[in-house]
Amino acid sequence: MKNNKPLLIILVVLLAIAAYFFTTNNSSTLKSRDGVLSDFTIEDTTTIDKIFISNSSGESVTLIKGEGNDWLVDGKHKARPESISLLMTTFAQIQVKSPVSSTELKNVITSIATESVKVEIYQGDDKPSKVYYVGGSTQNHQGTFMLLEKDGVKSSEPFVTHIPGFYGYLTTRFYSNATTWRDAAIFKYAAGEIKEIEIDYFDRPEESFLIEQNGTSISLYGKQEAKLINNFDSTKVKAYLTFFDRVYYENVLLNVTEAQKDSIINTQPYFSIKVTDIFGKQNKIVSYRLPFSGDKNMLDGDGNPYKYDLDRMCGYFNDDVLVLIQYRIFDKFILPKNFFLKE
């Protein structure tokens, strides 16, 4: 064994040198082949100021960098920060895993030409610095077929791309539905940023209330009687204001027709919550119960079949989009007016 040690060391060194030259030559070969573009990576993602994503169905979204780390969806709504972060990570770490095999090449080219997601990346200019044409996944779902375009010229070949250390494919990161890109936050306020909270219960209006905050002064009103309530517990109200720091919907209800949407919002709501901040901006959610779709043999405490879903409700957010919301998130908000009264 002692006599074999020098041979083993030499063998390891030779393998390392071979691996280095293989990687270097492979990279150089890709770059030197006529018409081939393979430098998908964006080294400095902080210079990216706009991203345009579109699919073959005509659906598209424009993401524009705003102040600080905020991005806007089509110049109107704040984008999901976690999705923006994931995109930037993808741009910074994406690499070519391999060329497309000769047996797959024709089908991959056809698929990218007809069904790909187009991703335009802008870095301060009117024209995109790079354009990705994102196809589907490889058979083992560990790579993504992509084609690169630079300066208006497309690569003569697509490639299998990946992120080293990530197991999966990248296609799903590039979605083009503008509504899905919107930040899922319904309310995101520090207590001191809230000027007014208005709670309406449509099946028990006598419990609806209004909270007003002006500096250190807090007032509570009964909405039905439009009357100032004097004997309320300010500690409970102040604690209630802190609940509005991070409140999110679960997801957007995308496959709802206009007729279905009208049918939902024309039924009697369960409750509504409207918050006005110190700058006068408002956010509002109106909730609607969903019919129970579980085991019909399940009974409530009175022995009756459940009428409504036990976990989720439909929410109409800012008179604009229908979303799915959860009771476990909103139970702490839908307190009766009497909860705040002194005992």
N, C-alpha and C positions, 0 to 999 in steps of 0.2 A: 504493500500500500504506500509505503514511504517513497518508493521509486516512481510511483504513478502520479504523485502530487504535482511535480513540475509540468507533466503532460496535461493534467486537468486544468491547471492555471492557464497554460498556453491556449487550450481549447476554448475556455471561457472568454479570454481576450479576443481571440479570432472571431468568435460568435458575436461579440459586442461590436467589433469593427464592421462585420458583415451587415449587422442590423442597421448600423449608422449609415453605411453607404447605400443600403437598400432604400431606407427612408428618404435620404437626401436625393438620390437619383430618381426615386418615384415622384417626389415633389417637383423636381426640376423638369422631369419628363412631362408632367401635367402642364406646367407653365410654358414649356417650349413648344408644345404641339400647336399647330396652326388653328386659330379660332377657338381654342379651348380656354374658358375662364373658370377658375376654381377657387379664387380668393373670396370666399363668402364672409369671412370674419370681418367685423368692424372693430378696430382696435380701440377707438375712443368713442364710446357710446354717448358721452356727454355732449357731443357736437350734433347729435341727431335732434332735429327740431320739428319734424313732421313725418308721419307714416301713413301711407294710403294702402288699404287692403281691400281687394275686391275678389269675388268669385265668379264662376262661369254662369251663374244664374242672374247676374246683374246686381247682386247685393254688394254694397260697399260701405266703408267707413273711413273717415279721415281723423287721425289723432294728431292734435297740435299741442306742442309744448307751451305751457303757460308760465306763470310765475312760480319760482321755486321748483319743487318737484312735481307740481300739478300738471296734468295733461287734460285736454278737453276733447270730448267726442263731438265731432262735426261743429266745433266752435261754440257749443251750447252747454253741455253737461260735463261734469267732472268724470274723468275716466277711473276705472278700477285701478288703484295703485298697485295691487298685487299682480295684475295682468300686465301692466306696463313694465314692472320690474322683471317679470318673467321674459318679456320680449327682449329687453335690454341684455339680460343674461344670455339669451339665445344668440343675439347678434354678436356678442363678445366671445362666445365659446364655440360656436358652430364650426365644424371642420369637415373636410372631405374624408369619408371613411374608405371609399373605393370607387373605381369607375363602375358603370352599369355593365353587367355581363352582356356578351354578344347575343345570347339567347333571349334576353329581356329587352334589349335596347329599342327595338322597333315599337313594342307595346308601350314602353315607358314614354317614348317621345310622343306617341299618339295621345296617351293619357294626359301628359302635361299640356299638350296643345289644346285639348278640349275640356279638361276638367280641373286644371290646377287653380290654386289661389295665388293671385298676383300681389306681391308685397313691394311697394315702392318706398325706399328709405332716402330721406332728404337730410342733408347736412349743411344747411345755410344757403343753398342755391335754389333756383327755380326748377332745376332739373334734378332728378334723383341721382344720388351717387351710386347706388346699387339697386337692382330689382331682382327679387327672388320669384321664381315660378315654383310653387310648392306642390308637389304631387303627393301620392299616397305612400304607404309604408312598404318596406320590404316584406318578404314572406314571413320572416321570423319576428317582425315588428321591432327590430333593433336598428333600423335605418330609415331614412326618408329620401325619396327621389326628389331632386331639385335641380333647377337650371338657373344659371346666373346671367344677368344682363348688366352691361356697363357702357355708359356713353351711347346709349341707344342701340348697342350691338349685343345680340344674344350669343351665348356660348354655343359652339358647334356640337357640344355633347352635354347631357345631363350627368349628374353624379349621385351617388349614395352619400348622404350627409348624416352626421350624428354629433352629439356632444360627448366627449370622452367622460366616462364614469357614469353617464346617464343611461338607464336601460329603458328603452321605449322609443317612440317615434315623435316627430316634431310638428306634424301637420295640424294637430288640434290647437296649437298655440296661436295660429294665425286665423282667427275667425273674423268674419266680415259683417256680423250683425251689430248695428250701432246700439241697439237697445241693450244687448248683452254686455257691451263694453262699458256701459254706464256704472258708476260707483253704486254699490248696493246699499249705501248708507241712507236711511230715512231721516234720522236725527243724529247730529254729531255736534253737541253743544256743551261747553263748560257751563256750569250753573249760572255764573255771572254774565253770560252772553244772552240769557233768555229774558225777554221782556214780557211775554205773555204765553200762557198755555190754555187752550180751550178744549175741553173734553165734553163730547155729546154722546149720551146713551139713548138710542132711538126707541128701545122698548121700555125704558124707565127714565124718562126725561127729568123727573124730580131729583135724580142723582147727578145730573150734569153740572159741571162747575167751570169756573174761570179763575185762573191765577194771574195776578199782575205783579210785576216786580219793577221797582223804580229805585235803583241804587240799593240801599239797605232796607228799603220799605217793601213789604209784601202784603198783598190784599187777596182775599178769597171771596168770590161771588157765587151765589146760586144762580144758575142760568135760567131756570124755568121762571123763577120769581124776580129775576134781575135785581137781586138784593145783596148788598154788602153783608158778609157774615163777620161778626165781631169775635165770637167765642171759638176761634179756631186755634189749633196747636201749630205755632210757627215752626217748631222743630220738625214736625212731620212734613210740612210743606217744603221746607228747605232741603230735607232729605229727598223728597220727591223730585225736586229740580235736578238733583245729581244723576237721576236715572237716564237722562237724555244724552249722555256723553257718547255712547256708541250703540246705535240701534240699527240693525240691518234687516233687509228682506232676504228670503232664502234664494229665490230666483225669479226671473221674469217669465210670465206665462206667454210664450211665443205663438203657440198654435191656436190662438183664439180669434175667431172671425169677428168682424164689426157687429154682426147681429148678436153673437154670443156675448160680446162685451156690453152692448146696450141692454141685453136681457139681465145681466148681472147688476149693472149700476142703477137699473130702474127698480130693483127690489129694495126692500127696507134694509138699510145697513144695520150692523150690530153696534158699532161705535165709530166715532171719528176723533182724531187727535190733530190739532193744528198748533204749531209752535211759531211764534214770531220772535225774531232776535232783535237785539238793540239797534241793528242797522235797518230794520223794517222788512227784512227778508223772511218769507214764510215757507214752511214745509208742512204738508198735510197728508195724512193717511186715513182713508175710509175703509173699514173692514166689513166683509160680508161672509156670513157662515157658509161653509160648504156642506153639501149633503153627506150623510154617513155612508161610507162604502165598504165597511168591514163586515164581520160576521153578523148576519141578521138575527142570530140567536142571542147576541149580546144584549143585556138589559141594563138600564140605569138603576139607581138606588131605589126607585119607586116601582121597579118591575116592568118598566116600559121600554120598548125598543129605542135606541139612540136615533135622534133625528139628524144630528150634525156631526161632522168629522171631529174627532177628539184631539187632534194634533195641529191641524192647520186651518187657516182661513185665507180667503182671497182679499187682497188689498188693492185699492185704487189710489195710486201714489201721485199726488200733485195734479189731479184731474187729467192724467196723461197716460199712465201705463198700469196694466194689471200685474200684480206680483203675488207671490206666495209668501205668507207670513205665518209664524208659529205662535201658538198659545204660550209656550214656555218663555218666549221673549216678551210678550205683551201682557201677560197676567199681572205683572207688577204695576202696569200703567193704568189698568182699568179698575181703579178703586172708586168706590162710591164717595159722594161728597161728604157723607157723614163720617167717613174714616178720619177726616182732618179736624173734626170738632173735638173740643176739649172734653175729657171724660168727667 
